[in-house]
Amino acid sequence: MIPLKKFLVLSTTALAAVIALAGCATGVGEEMPGMDHSTSATSGTTTDVAVGEHNSADTMFSQMMIPHHEQAVEMSDIMLAKTGLDPKIETLAQDIKAAQAPEIQKMTDWLTAWSEPTSMSGSHGMDGMMTDADLDKLTAAQGTEASKLFLTQMIAHHEGAVKMAKTEVADGKNADAVALAKDIVSSQEAEIQDMRDLLATL
């Protein structure tokens, strides 16, 4: 005969097991009311791109634009490290960083979701990219000379990005990638005009 204390312990354990099994059974083939498991693992991330909804143009756009953006951020950091920087140049450099750093992460997330490499293999020339010598000149320059050089280099850099983005708008398949490309075209063309205007005042 089972002592009453042990019987109660066994009964409680058995009841918990039954409840657990009932809860598992609910998850098979149907969901509990108010529960949404469809995107819970990915909701809140920067990527809402379904795997496979892309073509080679989307892949190339992201793979090439990431290092292109990274260099723009690097150039901005070079300027922001200087003392006595023109406030307008400082604001421009900060704006470029604020816009392009999140886009780098977004494109990296897309490539990961598409099961594509985050960088291109081999050597691929990109319009508007600065050489190491160009960046060395920018680092060494000071005062108005640095501001003029930064604007001249960044205008060329933006023009290269706009060209790449227009190619994506024409050839891309992924709606989010094409939308980003359109944003890059509009925002960077506006910045190019602003930089030309600013350059004329120096």
Protein Blocks (a to p, Z undefined) as FASTA:
>chain_A
ZZfklmmmmmmmmmmmmmmmmmmmmmgopacehiafklmmmgoiabfcdehiacfklmmm
mmmmmmmmmmmmmmmmmmmmpghiafklmmmmmmmmmmmmmmmmmmmmmmmmnopafbde
hjdddehiacfklmmmmmmpgcjllmmmmmmmmmmmmmmmmmmmmmmmmmmmblklmmmm
mmmmmmmmmmmmmmmmmmmmZZ
